[in-house]
């Protein structure tokens, strides 16, 4: 009787230990799966964010929309209502992309610094004009008290009114051949005689 009770206690302890190990292993597997699911969710959301920005950019490449976009920073006072609406649709799309990032941050999928960095990097190319900044100010009341205004508000208001003009002017200047003076210095009389 004593042997069977000791054997029973030993089996009971072994079963309890096995159950506890099973619970711990189950928790480890569950944590690994949750991390993997979070990583996959973040990857999916990142891809959606990138797709939205690519769609905005490709849409701006069409001639009529590109013309309206250029007019928005070159001559905003001459824009028609139709042109304003075309440009506005792209500004709305970008703000929706930003809002998407703020939602990702709120769910712990991306850090705050990553969202702020993205807003800082994209804002000048969409809101870096008198038109863009005026449009953003007009939308601000609807976003009061949100992360949008907390993060994007100061970034957009701090942009130069002529960022877009100077940006494209610098691209044109960088694509030009060197000035004639540099050309004439590089083609010295000695170099032509070597030919």
SESEBA-349201 format. One record per atom (N, C-alpha, C): y, z, x negated; chain; residue number from 1; atom name. Coordinates in nm, 2 decimals, always signed. Atoms other than C-alpha are relative to their C-alpha. Example, Ala and Ser with C-alpha at 12.3 -4.5 7.8 and 13.67 -1.06 7.14 Angstrom:
// residues 2
y:z:x:c:k:a
-0.12:+0.00:-0.09:A:1:N
-0.45:+0.78:-1.23:A:1:CA
+0.12:+0.00:-0.09:A:1:C
-0.11:+0.00:+0.09:A:2:N
-0.11:+0.71:-1.37:A:2:CA
+0.11:+0.08:+0.08:A:2:C
// end
This chain:
// residues 195
y:z:x:c:k:a
-0.12:+0.00:-0.08:A:1:N
+0.00:+0.00:+0.00:A:1:CA
+0.12:+0.00:-0.09:A:1:C
-0.12:-0.01:+0.09:A:2:N
+0.24:+0.09:-0.28:A:2:CA
+0.02:-0.13:-0.08:A:2:C
-0.01:+0.13:+0.07:A:3:N
+0.16:-0.24:-0.47:A:3:CA
+0.05:-0.11:+0.10:A:3:C
-0.05:+0.10:-0.09:A:4:N
+0.22:-0.45:-0.16:A:4:CA
+0.15:+0.02:+0.03:A:4:C
-0.14:-0.03:-0.03:A:5:N
+0.55:-0.27:-0.09:A:5:CA
+0.09:-0.05:-0.12:A:5:C
-0.07:+0.04:+0.12:A:6:N
+0.66:-0.33:-0.45:A:6:CA
+0.01:-0.15:-0.01:A:6:C
+0.00:+0.15:+0.00:A:7:N
+0.55:-0.69:-0.43:A:7:CA
+0.10:-0.06:+0.10:A:7:C
-0.09:+0.05:-0.11:A:8:N
+0.74:-0.73:-0.10:A:8:CA
+0.15:+0.02:-0.04:A:8:C
-0.14:-0.02:+0.05:A:9:N
+1.06:-0.58:-0.26:A:9:CA
+0.04:-0.10:-0.10:A:9:C
-0.03:+0.10:+0.11:A:10:N
+1.03:-0.81:-0.56:A:10:CA
+0.02:-0.14:+0.06:A:10:C
-0.01:+0.13:-0.07:A:11:N
+0.98:-1.12:-0.33:A:11:CA
+0.14:+0.00:+0.07:A:11:C
-0.12:-0.01:-0.07:A:12:N
+1.27:-1.00:-0.12:A:12:CA
+0.12:-0.01:-0.09:A:12:C
-0.11:+0.01:+0.10:A:13:N
+1.50:-0.96:-0.43:A:13:CA
+0.01:-0.15:-0.05:A:13:C
+0.00:+0.14:+0.05:A:14:N
+1.39:-1.31:-0.55:A:14:CA
+0.06:-0.09:+0.10:A:14:C
-0.06:+0.08:-0.11:A:15:N
+1.47:-1.46:-0.21:A:15:CA
+0.15:+0.02:+0.01:A:15:C
-0.15:-0.03:-0.01:A:16:N
+1.81:-1.29:-0.20:A:16:CA
+0.07:-0.06:-0.12:A:16:C
-0.06:+0.07:+0.11:A:17:N
+1.89:-1.41:-0.55:A:17:CA
+0.00:-0.15:+0.02:A:17:C
+0.00:+0.15:-0.02:A:18:N
+1.78:-1.76:-0.47:A:18:CA
+0.10:-0.04:+0.11:A:18:C
-0.10:+0.04:-0.10:A:19:N
+1.99:-1.76:-0.15:A:19:CA
+0.14:+0.01:-0.05:A:19:C
-0.13:-0.01:+0.06:A:20:N
+2.29:-1.63:-0.34:A:20:CA
+0.04:-0.12:-0.10:A:20:C
-0.02:+0.11:+0.09:A:21:N
+2.25:-1.90:-0.61:A:21:CA
+0.02:-0.13:+0.09:A:21:C
-0.01:+0.12:-0.09:A:22:N
+2.21:-2.16:-0.33:A:22:CA
+0.14:+0.00:+0.06:A:22:C
-0.14:-0.01:-0.05:A:23:N
+2.54:-2.04:-0.17:A:23:CA
+0.10:-0.04:-0.10:A:23:C
-0.09:+0.04:+0.11:A:24:N
+2.72:-2.06:-0.50:A:24:CA
+0.00:-0.14:-0.03:A:24:C
+0.01:+0.14:+0.02:A:25:N
+2.59:-2.40:-0.57:A:25:CA
+0.06:-0.09:+0.11:A:25:C
-0.06:+0.07:-0.12:A:26:N
+2.68:-2.51:-0.22:A:26:CA
+0.15:+0.00:-0.01:A:26:C
-0.15:-0.01:+0.01:A:27:N
+3.04:-2.39:-0.27:A:27:CA
+0.05:-0.09:-0.11:A:27:C
-0.04:+0.09:+0.11:A:28:N
+3.06:-2.57:-0.61:A:28:CA
+0.00:-0.15:+0.04:A:28:C
+0.01:+0.13:-0.05:A:29:N
+2.94:-2.89:-0.45:A:29:CA
+0.11:-0.03:+0.10:A:29:C
-0.10:+0.02:-0.10:A:30:N
+3.18:-2.85:-0.16:A:30:CA
+0.14:-0.01:-0.06:A:30:C
-0.13:+0.01:+0.07:A:31:N
+3.48:-2.79:-0.39:A:31:CA
+0.01:-0.13:-0.07:A:31:C
+0.00:+0.13:+0.07:A:32:N
+3.38:-3.10:-0.59:A:32:CA
+0.03:-0.11:+0.10:A:32:C
-0.02:+0.11:-0.11:A:33:N
+3.36:-3.31:-0.27:A:33:CA
+0.15:+0.00:+0.05:A:33:C
-0.14:-0.01:-0.05:A:34:N
+3.70:-3.18:-0.15:A:34:CA
+0.10:-0.05:-0.10:A:34:C
-0.09:+0.05:+0.10:A:35:N
+3.86:-3.26:-0.48:A:35:CA
-0.01:-0.16:-0.01:A:35:C
+0.02:+0.15:+0.01:A:36:N
+3.71:-3.61:-0.48:A:36:CA
+0.06:-0.06:+0.13:A:36:C
-0.06:+0.05:-0.12:A:37:N
+3.82:-3.66:-0.12:A:37:CA
+0.16:+0.00:-0.01:A:37:C
-0.15:-0.01:+0.02:A:38:N
+4.18:-3.55:-0.21:A:38:CA
+0.04:-0.11:-0.09:A:38:C
-0.04:+0.11:+0.10:A:39:N
+4.18:-3.79:-0.51:A:39:CA
-0.01:-0.13:+0.07:A:39:C
+0.01:+0.13:-0.07:A:40:N
+4.06:-4.08:-0.29:A:40:CA
+0.11:-0.01:+0.11:A:40:C
-0.11:+0.00:-0.10:A:41:N
+4.32:-3.99:-0.02:A:41:CA
+0.13:-0.03:-0.07:A:41:C
-0.12:+0.02:+0.08:A:42:N
+4.59:-3.98:-0.28:A:42:CA
+0.00:-0.15:-0.05:A:42:C
+0.01:+0.14:+0.05:A:43:N
+4.47:-4.32:-0.43:A:43:CA
+0.03:-0.09:+0.12:A:43:C
-0.02:+0.08:-0.12:A:44:N
+4.47:-4.47:-0.08:A:44:CA
+0.15:+0.00:+0.04:A:44:C
-0.14:-0.01:-0.04:A:45:N
+4.82:-4.34:+0.00:A:45:CA
+0.09:-0.07:-0.11:A:45:C
-0.07:+0.07:+0.10:A:46:N
+4.95:-4.46:-0.34:A:46:CA
+0.00:-0.15:+0.01:A:46:C
+0.01:+0.14:-0.02:A:47:N
+4.82:-4.80:-0.28:A:47:CA
+0.08:-0.05:+0.12:A:47:C
-0.09:+0.04:-0.12:A:48:N
+4.99:-4.81:+0.07:A:48:CA
+0.14:+0.00:-0.04:A:48:C
-0.14:-0.01:+0.05:A:49:N
+5.32:-4.70:-0.10:A:49:CA
+0.03:-0.13:-0.08:A:49:C
-0.03:+0.12:+0.09:A:50:N
+5.29:-4.98:-0.36:A:50:CA
+0.00:-0.13:+0.08:A:50:C
+0.01:+0.12:-0.09:A:51:N
+5.19:-5.24:-0.09:A:51:CA
+0.13:-0.01:+0.08:A:51:C
-0.13:+0.01:-0.08:A:52:N
+5.50:-5.15:+0.11:A:52:CA
+0.11:-0.05:-0.08:A:52:C
-0.11:+0.04:+0.09:A:53:N
+5.73:-5.19:-0.19:A:53:CA
-0.02:-0.15:-0.03:A:53:C
+0.03:+0.14:+0.03:A:54:N
+5.56:-5.52:-0.28:A:54:CA
+0.04:-0.09:+0.12:A:54:C
-0.04:+0.07:-0.12:A:55:N
+5.61:-5.64:+0.08:A:55:CA
+0.15:-0.02:+0.02:A:55:C
-0.15:+0.00:-0.01:A:56:N
+5.98:-5.55:+0.08:A:56:CA
+0.05:-0.11:-0.10:A:56:C
-0.05:+0.09:+0.11:A:57:N
+6.03:-5.74:-0.25:A:57:CA
-0.04:-0.15:+0.03:A:57:C
+0.04:+0.14:-0.03:A:58:N
+5.83:-6.05:-0.14:A:58:CA
+0.08:-0.05:+0.12:A:58:C
-0.08:+0.04:-0.12:A:59:N
+6.02:-6.06:+0.19:A:59:CA
+0.15:-0.04:-0.05:A:59:C
-0.13:+0.03:+0.05:A:60:N
+6.35:-6.05:+0.00:A:60:CA
+0.01:-0.13:-0.08:A:60:C
+0.00:+0.12:+0.08:A:61:N
+6.24:-6.36:-0.20:A:61:CA
+0.03:-0.12:+0.09:A:61:C
-0.03:+0.12:-0.08:A:62:N
+6.28:-6.59:+0.10:A:62:CA
+0.15:-0.04:+0.00:A:62:C
-0.14:+0.04:+0.02:A:63:N
+6.60:-6.80:+0.07:A:63:CA
+0.10:+0.06:+0.09:A:63:C
-0.10:-0.06:-0.10:A:64:N
+6.78:-6.68:+0.39:A:64:CA
+0.02:+0.15:-0.02:A:64:C
-0.01:-0.15:+0.02:A:65:N
+6.70:-6.31:+0.32:A:65:CA
+0.07:+0.03:-0.13:A:65:C
-0.06:-0.01:+0.14:A:66:N
+6.79:-6.35:-0.05:A:66:CA
+0.15:-0.02:+0.01:A:66:C
-0.14:+0.03:-0.02:A:67:N
+7.12:-6.51:+0.05:A:67:CA
+0.08:+0.12:+0.06:A:67:C
-0.06:-0.12:-0.07:A:68:N
+7.20:-6.22:+0.29:A:68:CA
+0.01:+0.12:-0.10:A:68:C
+0.00:-0.11:+0.10:A:69:N
+7.10:-5.97:+0.02:A:69:CA
+0.11:-0.01:-0.10:A:69:C
-0.10:+0.02:+0.10:A:70:N
+7.33:-6.12:-0.24:A:70:CA
+0.14:+0.02:+0.06:A:70:C
-0.13:-0.01:-0.07:A:71:N
+7.62:-6.14:+0.01:A:71:CA
+0.03:+0.15:+0.02:A:71:C
-0.03:-0.15:-0.03:A:72:N
+7.57:-5.76:+0.08:A:72:CA
+0.06:+0.07:-0.12:A:72:C
-0.06:-0.07:+0.11:A:73:N
+7.67:-5.67:-0.27:A:73:CA
+0.12:-0.09:-0.06:A:73:C
-0.11:+0.08:+0.05:A:74:N
+7.90:-5.97:-0.35:A:74:CA
+0.12:-0.01:+0.09:A:74:C
-0.11:+0.02:-0.10:A:75:N
+8.10:-6.01:-0.03:A:75:CA
-0.04:+0.06:+0.13:A:75:C
+0.05:-0.06:-0.12:A:76:N
+7.99:-5.75:+0.23:A:76:CA
+0.09:-0.02:+0.12:A:76:C
-0.09:+0.02:-0.11:A:77:N
+8.30:-5.81:+0.44:A:77:CA
-0.01:-0.13:+0.07:A:77:C
+0.02:+0.14:-0.06:A:78:N
+8.20:-6.17:+0.51:A:78:CA
-0.14:-0.01:+0.06:A:78:C
+0.13:+0.01:-0.06:A:79:N
+7.85:-6.08:+0.64:A:79:CA
+0.00:-0.01:+0.15:A:79:C
+0.01:+0.02:-0.14:A:80:N
+7.75:-6.19:+0.98:A:80:CA
-0.09:+0.12:+0.05:A:80:C
+0.08:-0.10:-0.06:A:81:N
+7.57:-5.95:+1.22:A:81:CA
-0.15:-0.03:-0.04:A:81:C
+0.13:+0.04:+0.03:A:82:N
+7.25:-6.15:+1.16:A:82:CA
-0.04:+0.04:-0.15:A:82:C
+0.02:-0.04:+0.14:A:83:N
+7.28:-6.10:+0.78:A:83:CA
-0.01:+0.15:-0.02:A:83:C
+0.00:-0.15:+0.01:A:84:N
+7.36:-5.73:+0.82:A:84:CA
-0.14:+0.05:+0.04:A:84:C
+0.13:-0.04:-0.06:A:85:N
+7.04:-5.70:+1.03:A:85:CA
-0.11:-0.03:-0.10:A:85:C
+0.11:+0.04:+0.10:A:86:N
+6.83:-5.88:+0.76:A:86:CA
+0.00:+0.10:-0.11:A:86:C
-0.01:-0.09:+0.11:A:87:N
+6.96:-5.65:+0.49:A:87:CA
-0.05:+0.14:+0.04:A:87:C
+0.03:-0.13:-0.05:A:88:N
+6.93:-5.34:+0.70:A:88:CA
-0.16:+0.02:+0.01:A:88:C
+0.14:-0.01:-0.02:A:89:N
+6.56:-5.41:+0.77:A:89:CA
-0.07:+0.04:-0.14:A:89:C
+0.05:-0.04:+0.13:A:90:N
+6.49:-5.38:+0.39:A:90:CA
+0.04:+0.14:-0.04:A:90:C
-0.04:-0.14:+0.03:A:91:N
+6.69:-5.06:+0.36:A:91:CA
-0.08:+0.10:+0.08:A:91:C
+0.08:-0.08:-0.08:A:92:N
+6.50:-4.91:+0.65:A:92:CA
-0.14:+0.01:-0.06:A:92:C
+0.13:+0.00:+0.05:A:93:N
+6.17:-5.01:+0.50:A:93:CA
-0.01:+0.09:-0.13:A:93:C
+0.00:-0.08:+0.12:A:94:N
+6.26:-4.85:+0.17:A:94:CA
+0.00:+0.15:+0.03:A:94:C
-0.01:-0.14:-0.04:A:95:N
+6.36:-4.52:+0.34:A:95:CA
-0.13:+0.04:+0.06:A:95:C
+0.13:-0.03:-0.05:A:96:N
+6.03:-4.53:+0.53:A:96:CA
-0.10:+0.03:-0.11:A:96:C
+0.09:-0.02:+0.11:A:97:N
+5.85:-4.56:+0.20:A:97:CA
+0.03:+0.13:-0.07:A:97:C
-0.03:-0.13:+0.05:A:98:N
+6.04:-4.26:+0.07:A:98:CA
-0.05:+0.11:+0.09:A:98:C
+0.05:-0.10:-0.09:A:99:N
+5.96:-4.07:+0.38:A:99:CA
-0.15:+0.02:-0.01:A:99:C
+0.15:-0.01:+0.02:A:100:N
+5.59:-4.15:+0.32:A:100:CA
-0.03:+0.08:-0.12:A:100:C
+0.02:-0.08:+0.12:A:101:N
+5.62:-4.00:-0.02:A:101:CA
+0.03:+0.15:+0.02:A:101:C
-0.03:-0.14:-0.03:A:102:N
+5.78:-3.69:+0.11:A:102:CA
-0.11:+0.06:+0.08:A:102:C
+0.11:-0.05:-0.08:A:103:N
+5.49:-3.66:+0.36:A:103:CA
-0.12:+0.03:-0.10:A:103:C
+0.11:-0.03:+0.10:A:104:N
+5.24:-3.69:+0.07:A:104:CA
+0.03:+0.13:-0.08:A:104:C
-0.04:-0.12:+0.07:A:105:N
+5.43:-3.42:-0.12:A:105:CA
-0.02:+0.12:+0.09:A:105:C
+0.01:-0.11:-0.10:A:106:N
+5.43:-3.19:+0.19:A:106:CA
-0.15:+0.04:+0.01:A:106:C
+0.14:-0.03:-0.01:A:107:N
+5.05:-3.22:+0.20:A:107:CA
-0.07:+0.03:-0.13:A:107:C
+0.06:-0.04:+0.13:A:108:N
+5.01:-3.14:-0.17:A:108:CA
-0.07:-0.11:-0.07:A:108:C
+0.07:+0.12:+0.07:A:109:N
+4.89:-3.49:-0.27:A:109:CA
+0.08:-0.05:-0.12:A:109:C
-0.07:+0.04:+0.12:A:110:N
+5.17:-3.56:-0.52:A:110:CA
+0.11:+0.11:-0.03:A:110:C
-0.11:-0.10:+0.03:A:111:N
+5.42:-3.34:-0.70:A:111:CA
+0.14:-0.04:+0.03:A:111:C
-0.14:+0.03:-0.04:A:112:N
+5.78:-3.31:-0.61:A:112:CA
+0.07:-0.09:-0.10:A:112:C
-0.06:+0.08:+0.11:A:113:N
+5.89:-3.45:-0.95:A:113:CA
-0.03:-0.15:+0.01:A:113:C
+0.04:+0.14:-0.01:A:114:N
+5.70:-3.77:-0.89:A:114:CA
+0.08:-0.07:+0.12:A:114:C
-0.07:+0.06:-0.11:A:115:N
+5.87:-3.83:-0.55:A:115:CA
+0.15:-0.02:-0.04:A:115:C
-0.14:+0.01:+0.04:A:116:N
+6.22:-3.75:-0.70:A:116:CA
+0.02:-0.12:-0.10:A:116:C
-0.01:+0.11:+0.10:A:117:N
+6.15:-3.99:-0.99:A:117:CA
-0.01:-0.13:+0.07:A:117:C
+0.01:+0.13:-0.07:A:118:N
+6.05:-4.27:-0.75:A:118:CA
+0.13:-0.03:+0.07:A:118:C
-0.13:+0.02:-0.07:A:119:N
+6.36:-4.22:-0.54:A:119:CA
+0.11:-0.04:-0.10:A:119:C
-0.10:+0.03:+0.10:A:120:N
+6.58:-4.22:-0.85:A:120:CA
-0.02:-0.14:-0.06:A:120:C
+0.02:+0.13:+0.06:A:121:N
+6.42:-4.53:-0.99:A:121:CA
+0.02:-0.12:+0.10:A:121:C
-0.01:+0.11:-0.09:A:122:N
+6.43:-4.74:-0.67:A:122:CA
+0.14:+0.00:+0.07:A:122:C
-0.12:-0.01:-0.07:A:123:N
+6.76:-4.62:-0.51:A:123:CA
+0.11:-0.10:-0.05:A:123:C
-0.11:+0.09:+0.05:A:124:N
+7.00:-4.82:-0.74:A:124:CA
-0.02:-0.14:+0.05:A:124:C
+0.02:+0.14:-0.03:A:125:N
+6.84:-5.15:-0.66:A:125:CA
+0.00:-0.03:+0.15:A:125:C
-0.02:+0.03:-0.14:A:126:N
+6.87:-5.11:-0.28:A:126:CA
+0.13:+0.06:+0.05:A:126:C
-0.12:-0.06:-0.05:A:127:N
+7.17:-4.88:-0.23:A:127:CA
+0.11:+0.00:-0.10:A:127:C
-0.10:+0.01:+0.10:A:128:N
+7.37:-4.96:-0.54:A:128:CA
+0.11:-0.10:+0.02:A:128:C
-0.11:+0.09:-0.03:A:129:N
+7.65:-5.14:-0.36:A:129:CA
+0.08:+0.07:+0.11:A:129:C
-0.08:-0.06:-0.11:A:130:N
+7.93:-5.05:-0.12:A:130:CA
-0.07:-0.01:+0.13:A:130:C
+0.07:+0.01:-0.13:A:131:N
+7.73:-5.19:+0.17:A:131:CA
-0.12:+0.09:+0.01:A:131:C
+0.12:-0.09:+0.00:A:132:N
+7.41:-5.00:+0.07:A:132:CA
+0.04:+0.14:+0.02:A:132:C
-0.04:-0.14:-0.01:A:133:N
+7.59:-4.67:+0.03:A:133:CA
+0.06:+0.03:+0.14:A:133:C
-0.06:-0.02:-0.14:A:134:N
+7.79:-4.72:+0.36:A:134:CA
-0.11:+0.01:+0.10:A:134:C
+0.11:+0.00:-0.09:A:135:N
+7.47:-4.80:+0.54:A:135:CA
-0.08:+0.14:-0.01:A:135:C
+0.07:-0.12:+0.01:A:136:N
+7.30:-4.49:+0.40:A:136:CA
+0.08:+0.12:+0.06:A:136:C
-0.09:-0.10:-0.06:A:137:N
+7.60:-4.27:+0.50:A:137:CA
-0.02:+0.00:+0.15:A:137:C
+0.01:+0.02:-0.15:A:138:N
+7.57:-4.41:+0.85:A:138:CA
-0.14:+0.06:+0.05:A:138:C
+0.13:-0.05:-0.04:A:139:N
+7.20:-4.31:+0.86:A:139:CA
-0.02:+0.15:-0.02:A:139:C
+0.01:-0.14:+0.04:A:140:N
+7.25:-3.96:+0.71:A:140:CA
-0.01:+0.10:+0.11:A:140:C
+0.01:-0.10:-0.10:A:141:N
+7.31:-3.77:+1.03:A:141:CA
-0.14:+0.02:+0.06:A:141:C
+0.13:-0.01:-0.05:A:142:N
+6.96:-3.85:+1.15:A:142:CA
-0.10:+0.06:-0.09:A:142:C
+0.09:-0.06:+0.10:A:143:N
+6.80:-3.72:+0.84:A:143:CA
+0.05:+0.14:-0.05:A:143:C
-0.05:-0.13:+0.04:A:144:N
+7.00:-3.39:+0.81:A:144:CA
-0.11:+0.10:+0.00:A:144:C
+0.10:-0.11:+0.00:A:145:N
+6.79:-3.09:+0.71:A:145:CA
-0.14:-0.04:-0.05:A:145:C
+0.13:+0.05:+0.05:A:146:N
+6.51:-3.31:+0.57:A:146:CA
+0.00:-0.01:-0.15:A:146:C
+0.01:+0.03:+0.14:A:147:N
+6.38:-3.37:+0.22:A:147:CA
+0.07:-0.13:-0.04:A:147:C
-0.07:+0.13:+0.03:A:148:N
+6.53:-3.72:+0.25:A:148:CA
+0.14:+0.03:-0.05:A:148:C
-0.14:-0.02:+0.04:A:149:N
+6.88:-3.59:+0.24:A:149:CA
+0.01:+0.10:-0.12:A:149:C
+0.00:-0.09:+0.11:A:150:N
+6.80:-3.31:+0.00:A:150:CA
-0.02:-0.07:-0.13:A:150:C
+0.03:+0.07:+0.12:A:151:N
+6.66:-3.55:-0.26:A:151:CA
+0.08:-0.13:-0.01:A:151:C
-0.06:+0.13:+0.01:A:152:N
+6.79:-3.90:-0.18:A:152:CA
+0.15:+0.00:+0.02:A:152:C
-0.15:+0.00:-0.03:A:153:N
+7.14:-3.80:-0.05:A:153:CA
+0.08:+0.01:-0.12:A:153:C
-0.08:+0.00:+0.13:A:154:N
+7.28:-3.69:-0.39:A:154:CA
-0.02:-0.12:-0.09:A:154:C
+0.03:+0.11:+0.09:A:155:N
+7.11:-3.97:-0.57:A:155:CA
+0.08:-0.13:+0.05:A:155:C
-0.07:+0.11:-0.05:A:156:N
+7.25:-4.24:-0.34:A:156:CA
+0.15:+0.01:-0.01:A:156:C
-0.14:-0.02:+0.00:A:157:N
+7.60:-4.09:-0.32:A:157:CA
+0.05:-0.01:-0.15:A:157:C
-0.04:+0.00:+0.14:A:158:N
+7.61:-4.07:-0.70:A:158:CA
-0.01:-0.14:-0.07:A:158:C
+0.01:+0.13:+0.06:A:159:N
+7.54:-4.44:-0.75:A:159:CA
+0.13:-0.07:-0.01:A:159:C
-0.13:+0.08:+0.01:A:160:N
+7.82:-4.67:-0.87:A:160:CA
+0.00:-0.11:+0.12:A:160:C
-0.01:+0.10:-0.11:A:161:N
+7.95:-4.90:-0.59:A:161:CA
-0.04:-0.14:-0.05:A:161:C
+0.03:+0.13:+0.05:A:162:N
+7.90:-5.20:-0.81:A:162:CA
-0.12:-0.02:-0.09:A:162:C
+0.12:+0.01:+0.08:A:163:N
+7.56:-5.13:-0.96:A:163:CA
-0.07:-0.13:+0.01:A:163:C
+0.07:+0.13:-0.02:A:164:N
+7.40:-5.44:-0.81:A:164:CA
+0.07:-0.12:-0.07:A:164:C
-0.07:+0.11:+0.07:A:165:N
+7.68:-5.67:-0.93:A:165:CA
-0.02:+0.00:-0.15:A:165:C
+0.01:-0.01:+0.14:A:166:N
+7.67:-5.54:-1.28:A:166:CA
-0.14:-0.02:-0.05:A:166:C
+0.14:+0.02:+0.04:A:167:N
+7.29:-5.54:-1.29:A:167:CA
-0.03:-0.15:-0.01:A:167:C
+0.03:+0.15:+0.00:A:168:N
+7.26:-5.91:-1.20:A:168:CA
+0.09:-0.07:-0.10:A:168:C
-0.09:+0.07:+0.11:A:169:N
+7.56:-6.00:-1.43:A:169:CA
-0.07:+0.03:-0.13:A:169:C
+0.07:-0.02:+0.13:A:170:N
+7.37:-5.83:-1.72:A:170:CA
-0.12:-0.08:-0.01:A:170:C
+0.12:+0.09:+0.00:A:171:N
+7.05:-6.02:-1.63:A:171:CA
+0.04:-0.14:-0.04:A:171:C
-0.05:+0.14:+0.03:A:172:N
+7.25:-6.35:-1.64:A:172:CA
+0.04:+0.00:-0.15:A:172:C
-0.05:+0.00:+0.14:A:173:N
+7.42:-6.25:-1.97:A:173:CA
-0.11:+0.01:-0.10:A:173:C
+0.11:-0.02:+0.09:A:174:N
+7.09:-6.15:-2.13:A:174:CA
-0.08:-0.13:-0.01:A:174:C
+0.08:+0.12:+0.00:A:175:N
+6.94:-6.49:-2.04:A:175:CA
+0.07:-0.12:-0.06:A:175:C
-0.08:+0.11:+0.06:A:176:N
+7.22:-6.70:-2.19:A:176:CA
-0.04:-0.02:-0.15:A:176:C
+0.02:+0.02:+0.14:A:177:N
+7.18:-6.86:-2.53:A:177:CA
+0.11:+0.07:-0.08:A:177:C
-0.11:-0.07:+0.08:A:178:N
+7.37:-6.69:-2.82:A:178:CA
+0.13:-0.08:+0.00:A:178:C
-0.13:+0.07:+0.00:A:179:N
+7.74:-6.77:-2.84:A:179:CA
+0.00:-0.10:-0.12:A:179:C
-0.01:+0.11:+0.10:A:180:N
+7.84:-7.08:-3.04:A:180:CA
+0.03:+0.05:-0.14:A:180:C
-0.03:-0.05:+0.13:A:181:N
+7.97:-6.87:-3.33:A:181:CA
-0.12:+0.04:-0.07:A:181:C
+0.13:-0.04:+0.07:A:182:N
+7.63:-6.72:-3.40:A:182:CA
-0.08:-0.12:-0.03:A:182:C
+0.08:+0.12:+0.03:A:183:N
+7.47:-7.06:-3.38:A:183:CA
+0.05:-0.07:-0.12:A:183:C
-0.06:+0.07:+0.11:A:184:N
+7.71:-7.21:-3.63:A:184:CA
-0.03:+0.07:-0.13:A:184:C
+0.03:-0.08:+0.12:A:185:N
+7.65:-6.92:-3.87:A:185:CA
-0.15:-0.02:-0.04:A:185:C
+0.14:+0.01:+0.03:A:186:N
+7.27:-6.96:-3.85:A:186:CA
-0.04:-0.14:-0.05:A:186:C
+0.03:+0.14:+0.05:A:187:N
+7.28:-7.34:-3.92:A:187:CA
+0.10:-0.02:-0.12:A:187:C
-0.09:+0.01:+0.12:A:188:N
+7.45:-7.32:-4.27:A:188:CA
-0.03:-0.14:-0.06:A:188:C
+0.02:+0.13:+0.06:A:189:N
+7.49:-7.64:-4.48:A:189:CA
-0.13:+0.00:-0.09:A:189:C
+0.12:-0.01:+0.09:A:190:N
+7.21:-7.52:-4.72:A:190:CA
-0.13:-0.02:+0.08:A:190:C
+0.12:+0.02:-0.07:A:191:N
+6.96:-7.51:-4.44:A:191:CA
-0.03:-0.14:+0.05:A:191:C
+0.02:+0.14:-0.05:A:192:N
+7.02:-7.87:-4.32:A:192:CA
-0.05:-0.08:-0.12:A:192:C
+0.04:+0.08:+0.12:A:193:N
+6.97:-8.00:-4.68:A:193:CA
-0.15:+0.02:-0.03:A:193:C
+0.14:-0.02:+0.03:A:194:N
+6.62:-7.85:-4.69:A:194:CA
-0.09:-0.08:+0.09:A:194:C
+0.08:+0.08:-0.09:A:195:N
+6.50:-8.07:-4.41:A:195:CA
-0.03:-0.13:-0.07:A:195:C
// end
